[in-house]
Amino acid sequence: MKRFRAVVILVVVSLAAVGLFSGMVYAASPTQTIQGSTNKSIYKVAQTLDISGTVNGDIYCAAQTININATVNGDVLCAGQSITINGTVRGSVRLIGQTITLAGQVTHAATIVSQDTVIENTASVGQDLSAAGRTLVVNGPIGRDINGVVRSITLNSSIGRNVDVHSNSLTLGKNVKVSGSVIYTSPKIITVNRQAIILGGVIYHLPARHNLMLPMLHFMLYILVALIVLGVVLVALFPQAIIKLNPANGSSFWWSMLVGFVAMFLLPIAISILFITIIGAPLGLLLLALWIAVSMLSLPVAAFYTGSLVASRAHPVLIVLLGAIILGLIGLIPFVGGFVLIIAYWVGSGALLRRLKSSYHKPDYKAPKSINVS
């Protein structure tokens, strides 16, 4: 029970951060409406965002209220207080918000972090549905699996494969047809309507003391919130320094990533060698402190770079907020998220190390010229 409450608290904290971001967006950007057909991806930050028509690309957005009534021939990655998707998304959706309603069709997968999520009976998800939050109601068909950590789950539709969830309360309605198994971890017994069909049976687990899924979710949500807070503080205190570090200001993205990649392997080796020599231990400590500092600052730098790709003309604080939310949201995606965060670490740490090198001035060891005094 305590662990589920911790999950809910962490989700609420992360969503509160999104709410703060949306509030700042409200003050900085007007309502925007996009209609018709476009052959480009959409990158928008606004108070209220309404998108209709056809989008032959992806949608990346952040707003207080987001309404997508379009046919999107790509992916949707958005953050906001209230998100509603009524259109058709031929790719995948990755959403984080306080209230999320999916009423349209998603061809691929859906990953949702929200206080309250509703999949309407007019909606469908072609592949997997992954969710985290307080409540999840699924009335539309899911093509493959449902996975998640949600306090209260109500299912009332067909599921193509398995249901594997952690929840305080799991209810299966009369319209449920699970082609695979229902595997759930909960302190309470599942509630199943007599008309529900579960072809693969029900497997029940009591909450384990050392469950690995919950700590991982804790960690990813912590990364999201910590990244937002650290990034905002750094940009608020040192805006010019962060702007100068941004790889988008020059053609240094690949160099930064390469330097970060090499440093990730060489710095630990150099530090270990210095400690082994004992005499070099003090220098090793200094190098270790530098490495820790660079590692801590790498993701905020990468978040600023990511945000600048979406909204380069926005206020620096808004840029880093948007970038942090995007990276945090991507980080929740299994496998892909971890890989993207590693690349972000390489880019951020590489940009920092390259900046340190460019700021270093070689000392002049030449003896000063003699001065004749008459």
ZAFI-636935 format. One record per residue (C-alpha): residue number from 1; residue in one letter; chain; x, y, z. Coordinates in steps of 0.25 Angstrom, whole numbers, plus 5000, padded with zeros to 4 digits. Layout:
BEGIN
{pt NUM,'a','A',{X,Y,Z}}
...
***
This chain:
BEGIN
{pt 1,'m','A',{5000,5000,5000}}
{pt 2,'k','A',{5011,5010,5004}}
{pt 3,'r','A',{5018,5007,4991}}
{pt 4,'f','A',{5006,5010,4982}}
{pt 5,'r','A',{5004,5023,4990}}
{pt 6,'a','A',{5018,5026,4987}}
{pt 7,'v','A',{5016,5024,4972}}
{pt 8,'v','A',{5004,5033,4972}}
{pt 9,'i','A',{5011,5044,4980}}
{pt 10,'l','A',{5023,5044,4970}}
{pt 11,'v','A',{5013,5044,4959}}
{pt 12,'v','A',{5006,5056,4965}}
{pt 13,'v','A',{5019,5063,4967}}
{pt 14,'s','A',{5023,5061,4953}}
{pt 15,'l','A',{5010,5066,4948}}
{pt 16,'a','A',{5010,5078,4957}}
{pt 17,'a','A',{5023,5081,4950}}
{pt 18,'v','A',{5016,5080,4937}}
{pt 19,'g','A',{5005,5089,4943}}
{pt 20,'l','A',{5016,5100,4947}}
{pt 21,'f','A',{5021,5099,4933}}
{pt 22,'s','A',{5008,5100,4927}}
{pt 23,'g','A',{5005,5112,4935}}
{pt 24,'m','A',{5018,5119,4930}}
{pt 25,'v','A',{5014,5116,4916}}
{pt 26,'y','A',{5000,5122,4919}}
{pt 27,'a','A',{5007,5135,4922}}
{pt 28,'a','A',{5017,5135,4910}}
{pt 29,'s','A',{5009,5129,4898}}
{pt 30,'p','A',{4995,5131,4892}}
{pt 31,'t','A',{4985,5122,4888}}
{pt 32,'q','A',{4988,5115,4875}}
{pt 33,'t','A',{4980,5108,4865}}
{pt 34,'i','A',{4986,5100,4853}}
{pt 35,'q','A',{4976,5095,4842}}
{pt 36,'g','A',{4978,5089,4828}}
{pt 37,'s','A',{4989,5080,4823}}
{pt 38,'t','A',{5004,5081,4826}}
{pt 39,'n','A',{5015,5073,4821}}
{pt 40,'k','A',{5024,5077,4833}}
{pt 41,'s','A',{5025,5073,4847}}
{pt 42,'i','A',{5019,5082,4857}}
{pt 43,'y','A',{5026,5088,4869}}
{pt 44,'k','A',{5017,5097,4878}}
{pt 45,'v','A',{5017,5103,4891}}
{pt 46,'a','A',{5004,5111,4895}}
{pt 47,'q','A',{4993,5113,4905}}
{pt 48,'t','A',{4983,5106,4897}}
{pt 49,'l','A',{4986,5098,4885}}
{pt 50,'d','A',{4976,5093,4875}}
{pt 51,'i','A',{4981,5084,4863}}
{pt 52,'s','A',{4972,5079,4852}}
{pt 53,'g','A',{4973,5075,4838}}
{pt 54,'t','A',{4985,5066,4833}}
{pt 55,'v','A',{4999,5066,4839}}
{pt 56,'n','A',{5009,5058,4830}}
{pt 57,'g','A',{5019,5058,4841}}
{pt 58,'d','A',{5020,5057,4856}}
{pt 59,'i','A',{5014,5067,4867}}
{pt 60,'y','A',{5023,5072,4879}}
{pt 61,'c','A',{5015,5081,4888}}
{pt 62,'a','A',{5013,5087,4902}}
{pt 63,'a','A',{5001,5095,4906}}
{pt 64,'q','A',{4991,5096,4917}}
{pt 65,'t','A',{4980,5090,4908}}
{pt 66,'i','A',{4983,5082,4896}}
{pt 67,'n','A',{4972,5077,4886}}
{pt 68,'i','A',{4977,5069,4874}}
{pt 69,'n','A',{4966,5066,4864}}
{pt 70,'a','A',{4975,5063,4853}}
{pt 71,'t','A',{4980,5051,4845}}
{pt 72,'v','A',{4994,5050,4849}}
{pt 73,'n','A',{5003,5042,4840}}
{pt 74,'g','A',{5014,5041,4850}}
{pt 75,'d','A',{5016,5041,4865}}
{pt 76,'v','A',{5010,5050,4876}}
{pt 77,'l','A',{5019,5055,4888}}
{pt 78,'c','A',{5012,5065,4897}}
{pt 79,'a','A',{5011,5070,4911}}
{pt 80,'g','A',{5000,5078,4917}}
{pt 81,'q','A',{4989,5080,4928}}
{pt 82,'s','A',{4978,5074,4919}}
{pt 83,'i','A',{4980,5066,4906}}
{pt 84,'t','A',{4970,5061,4897}}
{pt 85,'i','A',{4972,5053,4885}}
{pt 86,'n','A',{4960,5051,4876}}
{pt 87,'g','A',{4967,5049,4863}}
{pt 88,'t','A',{4975,5038,4857}}
{pt 89,'v','A',{4990,5036,4860}}
{pt 90,'r','A',{4997,5026,4850}}
{pt 91,'g','A',{5009,5025,4859}}
{pt 92,'s','A',{5010,5025,4874}}
{pt 93,'v','A',{5006,5035,4885}}
{pt 94,'r','A',{5015,5039,4897}}
{pt 95,'l','A',{5007,5048,4907}}
{pt 96,'i','A',{5009,5054,4921}}
{pt 97,'g','A',{4998,5062,4927}}
{pt 98,'q','A',{4988,5063,4938}}
{pt 99,'t','A',{4976,5059,4930}}
{pt 100,'i','A',{4977,5051,4918}}
{pt 101,'t','A',{4966,5046,4909}}
{pt 102,'l','A',{4968,5037,4897}}
{pt 103,'a','A',{4956,5037,4888}}
{pt 104,'g','A',{4962,5034,4874}}
{pt 105,'q','A',{4970,5023,4868}}
{pt 106,'v','A',{4985,5020,4870}}
{pt 107,'t','A',{4992,5011,4861}}
{pt 108,'h','A',{5004,5007,4869}}
{pt 109,'a','A',{5006,5009,4884}}
{pt 110,'a','A',{5002,5018,4895}}
{pt 111,'t','A',{5010,5022,4907}}
{pt 112,'i','A',{5003,5031,4917}}
{pt 113,'v','A',{5007,5037,4930}}
{pt 114,'s','A',{4995,5045,4936}}
{pt 115,'q','A',{4986,5046,4949}}
{pt 116,'d','A',{4974,5042,4941}}
{pt 117,'t','A',{4974,5035,4928}}
{pt 118,'v','A',{4961,5031,4920}}
{pt 119,'i','A',{4962,5022,4907}}
{pt 120,'e','A',{4948,5025,4901}}
{pt 121,'n','A',{4940,5014,4894}}
{pt 122,'t','A',{4942,5021,4881}}
{pt 123,'a','A',{4957,5020,4883}}
{pt 124,'s','A',{4967,5008,4880}}
{pt 125,'v','A',{4981,5005,4882}}
{pt 126,'g','A',{4987,4996,4871}}
{pt 127,'q','A',{4999,4991,4880}}
{pt 128,'d','A',{5002,4993,4895}}
{pt 129,'l','A',{4997,5002,4905}}
{pt 130,'s','A',{5006,5006,4916}}
{pt 131,'a','A',{5001,5015,4927}}
{pt 132,'a','A',{5005,5021,4941}}
{pt 133,'g','A',{4996,5030,4950}}
{pt 134,'r','A',{4984,5030,4959}}
{pt 135,'t','A',{4973,5025,4950}}
{pt 136,'l','A',{4972,5018,4937}}
{pt 137,'v','A',{4959,5015,4930}}
{pt 138,'v','A',{4959,5007,4917}}
{pt 139,'n','A',{4947,5005,4909}}
{pt 140,'g','A',{4953,5004,4895}}
{pt 141,'p','A',{4960,4992,4889}}
{pt 142,'i','A',{4975,4990,4892}}
{pt 143,'g','A',{4982,4982,4881}}
{pt 144,'r','A',{4993,4975,4889}}
{pt 145,'d','A',{4997,4977,4904}}
{pt 146,'i','A',{4993,4986,4915}}
{pt 147,'n','A',{5004,4990,4925}}
{pt 148,'g','A',{5005,5000,4936}}
{pt 149,'v','A',{5006,5004,4951}}
{pt 150,'v','A',{4992,5011,4953}}
{pt 151,'r','A',{4985,5012,4966}}
{pt 152,'s','A',{4971,5009,4961}}
{pt 153,'i','A',{4969,5002,4947}}
{pt 154,'t','A',{4955,4999,4941}}
{pt 155,'l','A',{4955,4991,4928}}
{pt 156,'n','A',{4943,4989,4919}}
{pt 157,'s','A',{4948,4985,4905}}
{pt 158,'s','A',{4956,4975,4897}}
{pt 159,'i','A',{4971,4973,4900}}
{pt 160,'g','A',{4978,4965,4889}}
{pt 161,'r','A',{4989,4959,4898}}
{pt 162,'n','A',{4992,4961,4913}}
{pt 163,'v','A',{4989,4970,4924}}
{pt 164,'d','A',{5001,4972,4934}}
{pt 165,'v','A',{4998,4983,4944}}
{pt 166,'h','A',{5001,4987,4958}}
{pt 167,'s','A',{4989,4994,4965}}
{pt 168,'n','A',{4981,4996,4977}}
{pt 169,'s','A',{4968,4993,4970}}
{pt 170,'l','A',{4966,4985,4957}}
{pt 171,'t','A',{4952,4984,4951}}
{pt 172,'l','A',{4948,4976,4939}}
{pt 173,'g','A',{4934,4980,4933}}
{pt 174,'k','A',{4925,4971,4925}}
{pt 175,'n','A',{4930,4975,4911}}
{pt 176,'v','A',{4945,4970,4915}}
{pt 177,'k','A',{4951,4960,4906}}
{pt 178,'v','A',{4965,4957,4909}}
{pt 179,'s','A',{4972,4948,4899}}
{pt 180,'g','A',{4984,4945,4908}}
{pt 181,'s','A',{4985,4945,4923}}
{pt 182,'v','A',{4982,4955,4934}}
{pt 183,'i','A',{4995,4957,4943}}
{pt 184,'y','A',{4993,4967,4954}}
{pt 185,'t','A',{5000,4970,4967}}
{pt 186,'s','A',{4991,4977,4977}}
{pt 187,'p','A',{4987,4976,4992}}
{pt 188,'k','A',{4973,4974,4987}}
{pt 189,'i','A',{4966,4963,4979}}
{pt 190,'i','A',{4962,4966,4965}}
{pt 191,'t','A',{4947,4969,4962}}
{pt 192,'v','A',{4942,4962,4950}}
{pt 193,'n','A',{4928,4963,4944}}
{pt 194,'r','A',{4922,4949,4941}}
{pt 195,'q','A',{4921,4953,4926}}
{pt 196,'a','A',{4936,4956,4925}}
{pt 197,'i','A',{4945,4946,4917}}
{pt 198,'i','A',{4959,4943,4921}}
{pt 199,'l','A',{4965,4932,4912}}
{pt 200,'g','A',{4978,4931,4918}}
{pt 201,'g','A',{4974,4931,4933}}
{pt 202,'v','A',{4977,4940,4944}}
{pt 203,'i','A',{4990,4941,4952}}
{pt 204,'y','A',{4990,4948,4965}}
{pt 205,'h','A',{5003,4953,4972}}
{pt 206,'l','A',{5003,4960,4986}}
{pt 207,'p','A',{5012,4972,4986}}
{pt 208,'a','A',{5026,4968,4987}}
{pt 209,'r','A',{5036,4975,4997}}
{pt 210,'h','A',{5047,4976,4986}}
{pt 211,'n','A',{5039,4978,4974}}
{pt 212,'l','A',{5048,4984,4963}}
{pt 213,'m','A',{5038,4991,4955}}
{pt 214,'l','A',{5033,5001,4965}}
{pt 215,'p','A',{5047,5006,4968}}
{pt 216,'m','A',{5050,5008,4954}}
{pt 217,'l','A',{5037,5016,4952}}
{pt 218,'h','A',{5041,5024,4965}}
{pt 219,'f','A',{5055,5026,4958}}
{pt 220,'m','A',{5050,5031,4945}}
{pt 221,'l','A',{5040,5040,4951}}
{pt 222,'y','A',{5050,5046,4960}}
{pt 223,'i','A',{5059,5048,4948}}
{pt 224,'l','A',{5048,5056,4942}}
{pt 225,'v','A',{5045,5065,4954}}
{pt 226,'a','A',{5060,5067,4957}}
{pt 227,'l','A',{5063,5070,4943}}
{pt 228,'i','A',{5052,5081,4942}}
{pt 229,'v','A',{5056,5087,4955}}
{pt 230,'l','A',{5071,5087,4953}}
{pt 231,'g','A',{5070,5092,4939}}
{pt 232,'v','A',{5061,5104,4943}}
{pt 233,'v','A',{5070,5108,4954}}
{pt 234,'l','A',{5082,5108,4945}}
{pt 235,'v','A',{5076,5116,4934}}
{pt 236,'a','A',{5070,5126,4944}}
{pt 237,'l','A',{5084,5128,4950}}
{pt 238,'f','A',{5093,5127,4938}}
{pt 239,'p','A',{5085,5129,4926}}
{pt 240,'q','A',{5097,5133,4917}}
{pt 241,'a','A',{5106,5122,4921}}
{pt 242,'i','A',{5095,5112,4918}}
{pt 243,'i','A',{5092,5118,4904}}
{pt 244,'k','A',{5107,5118,4901}}
{pt 245,'l','A',{5107,5103,4904}}
{pt 246,'n','A',{5096,5100,4895}}
{pt 247,'p','A',{5101,5092,4883}}
{pt 248,'a','A',{5090,5098,4874}}
{pt 249,'n','A',{5097,5111,4874}}
{pt 250,'g','A',{5108,5104,4865}}
{pt 251,'s','A',{5112,5092,4857}}
{pt 252,'s','A',{5117,5085,4870}}
{pt 253,'f','A',{5106,5075,4873}}
{pt 254,'w','A',{5113,5063,4867}}
{pt 255,'w','A',{5127,5067,4873}}
{pt 256,'s','A',{5120,5069,4887}}
{pt 257,'m','A',{5114,5055,4886}}
{pt 258,'l','A',{5127,5049,4882}}
{pt 259,'v','A',{5135,5056,4893}}
{pt 260,'g','A',{5124,5052,4903}}
{pt 261,'f','A',{5125,5038,4898}}
{pt 262,'v','A',{5140,5037,4899}}
{pt 263,'a','A',{5140,5044,4913}}
{pt 264,'m','A',{5130,5034,4919}}
{pt 265,'f','A',{5140,5023,4917}}
{pt 266,'l','A',{5154,5031,4918}}
{pt 267,'l','A',{5151,5039,4931}}
{pt 268,'p','A',{5147,5027,4940}}
{pt 269,'i','A',{5160,5020,4935}}
{pt 270,'a','A',{5169,5032,4938}}
{pt 271,'i','A',{5163,5034,4951}}
{pt 272,'s','A',{5165,5019,4955}}
{pt 273,'i','A',{5180,5020,4950}}
{pt 274,'l','A',{5182,5033,4959}}
{pt 275,'f','A',{5176,5026,4971}}
{pt 276,'i','A',{5184,5014,4969}}
{pt 277,'t','A',{5197,5022,4969}}
{pt 278,'i','A',{5194,5027,4982}}
{pt 279,'i','A',{5202,5040,4979}}
{pt 280,'g','A',{5192,5044,4969}}
{pt 281,'a','A',{5180,5042,4978}}
{pt 282,'p','A',{5178,5057,4981}}
{pt 283,'l','A',{5178,5060,4966}}
{pt 284,'g','A',{5169,5048,4965}}
{pt 285,'l','A',{5159,5054,4975}}
{pt 286,'l','A',{5159,5067,4967}}
{pt 287,'l','A',{5157,5060,4954}}
{pt 288,'l','A',{5146,5052,4961}}
{pt 289,'a','A',{5139,5064,4966}}
{pt 290,'l','A',{5140,5070,4952}}
{pt 291,'w','A',{5134,5057,4946}}
{pt 292,'i','A',{5122,5058,4956}}
{pt 293,'a','A',{5120,5073,4953}}
{pt 294,'v','A',{5120,5070,4938}}
{pt 295,'s','A',{5110,5058,4940}}
{pt 296,'m','A',{5100,5066,4948}}
{pt 297,'l','A',{5100,5078,4938}}
{pt 298,'s','A',{5100,5069,4926}}
{pt 299,'l','A',{5085,5066,4925}}
{pt 300,'p','A',{5081,5081,4928}}
{pt 301,'v','A',{5090,5085,4916}}
{pt 302,'a','A',{5084,5074,4908}}
{pt 303,'a','A',{5070,5079,4912}}
{pt 304,'f','A',{5073,5093,4908}}
{pt 305,'y','A',{5077,5088,4894}}
{pt 306,'t','A',{5065,5079,4892}}
{pt 307,'g','A',{5056,5091,4896}}
{pt 308,'s','A',{5063,5100,4887}}
{pt 309,'l','A',{5060,5091,4875}}
{pt 310,'v','A',{5045,5092,4878}}
{pt 311,'a','A',{5044,5107,4883}}
{pt 312,'s','A',{5057,5114,4880}}
{pt 313,'r','A',{5051,5128,4882}}
{pt 314,'a','A',{5044,5125,4895}}
{pt 315,'h','A',{5049,5130,4908}}
{pt 316,'p','A',{5061,5122,4913}}
{pt 317,'v','A',{5054,5117,4925}}
{pt 318,'l','A',{5042,5112,4916}}
{pt 319,'i','A',{5053,5106,4907}}
{pt 320,'v','A',{5059,5097,4918}}
{pt 321,'l','A',{5046,5094,4923}}
{pt 322,'l','A',{5040,5088,4910}}
{pt 323,'g','A',{5053,5081,4907}}
{pt 324,'a','A',{5053,5075,4921}}
{pt 325,'i','A',{5039,5070,4920}}
{pt 326,'i','A',{5042,5064,4906}}
{pt 327,'l','A',{5054,5057,4911}}
{pt 328,'g','A',{5047,5052,4923}}
{pt 329,'l','A',{5035,5047,4915}}
{pt 330,'i','A',{5044,5040,4906}}
{pt 331,'g','A',{5052,5034,4917}}
{pt 332,'l','A',{5039,5027,4921}}
{pt 333,'i','A',{5039,5019,4908}}
{pt 334,'p','A',{5044,5005,4911}}
{pt 335,'f','A',{5058,5002,4904}}
{pt 336,'v','A',{5057,5014,4895}}
{pt 337,'g','A',{5057,5024,4907}}
{pt 338,'g','A',{5070,5019,4913}}
{pt 339,'f','A',{5077,5020,4900}}
{pt 340,'v','A',{5072,5034,4898}}
{pt 341,'l','A',{5076,5039,4912}}
{pt 342,'i','A',{5090,5033,4909}}
{pt 343,'i','A',{5091,5041,4897}}
{pt 344,'a','A',{5087,5053,4904}}
{pt 345,'y','A',{5097,5051,4915}}
{pt 346,'w','A',{5108,5050,4904}}
{pt 347,'v','A',{5103,5063,4897}}
{pt 348,'g','A',{5102,5071,4910}}
{pt 349,'s','A',{5115,5066,4916}}
{pt 350,'g','A',{5123,5067,4903}}
{pt 351,'a','A',{5118,5082,4902}}
{pt 352,'l','A',{5122,5085,4916}}
{pt 353,'l','A',{5136,5079,4914}}
{pt 354,'r','A',{5138,5086,4900}}
{pt 355,'r','A',{5134,5099,4907}}
{pt 356,'l','A',{5144,5097,4918}}
{pt 357,'k','A',{5155,5094,4908}}
{pt 358,'s','A',{5152,5106,4900}}
{pt 359,'s','A',{5152,5115,4912}}
{pt 360,'y','A',{5166,5110,4916}}
{pt 361,'h','A',{5177,5119,4913}}
{pt 362,'k','A',{5191,5113,4911}}
{pt 363,'p','A',{5200,5119,4922}}
{pt 364,'d','A',{5212,5128,4917}}
{pt 365,'y','A',{5225,5122,4924}}
{pt 366,'k','A',{5234,5132,4917}}
{pt 367,'a','A',{5243,5140,4927}}
{pt 368,'p','A',{5239,5155,4927}}
{pt 369,'k','A',{5247,5164,4919}}
{pt 370,'s','A',{5257,5172,4928}}
{pt 371,'i','A',{5255,5186,4930}}
{pt 372,'n','A',{5266,5196,4930}}
{pt 373,'v','A',{5265,5207,4940}}
{pt 374,'s','A',{5274,5219,4936}}
***
